[in-house]
Amino acid sequence: MDPPGHRGTEMPKPSKPIDAHIAWTADYCKHCSTCITICPVKNLEFKDDEMTSLGKCTQCLLCMKYCPDFAIEVEAKKK
């Protein structure tokens, strides 16, 4: 039984910066690898169950746009 006032859901952990432009939220990610596959510069990979960046991000935003779980956030290029 849940304690009084408990709503039965936990807040997801905050997103984790994996490089200067990308943040990843592990609690949202189901490891489908869509972001890895869609990246034109092959910047993303899983290492020990954690998303990592190889430092080649061009900020094209494809990983963020195609992630079905909204687990990747990319800072847009400044014009």
Number of C-alpha atoms within 10 A of each C-alpha: 5 7 7 6 6 9 8 8 6 7 6 10 10 11 16 14 17 17 15 11 16 23 21 22 19 18 13 15 17 11 15 11 15 14 24 20 14 17 19 13 13 15 17 22 16 12 9 7 9 13 22 18 20 12 14 11 19 14 16 15 18 16 24 23 14 14 19 15 14 14 19 26 19 21 13 12 10 5 3
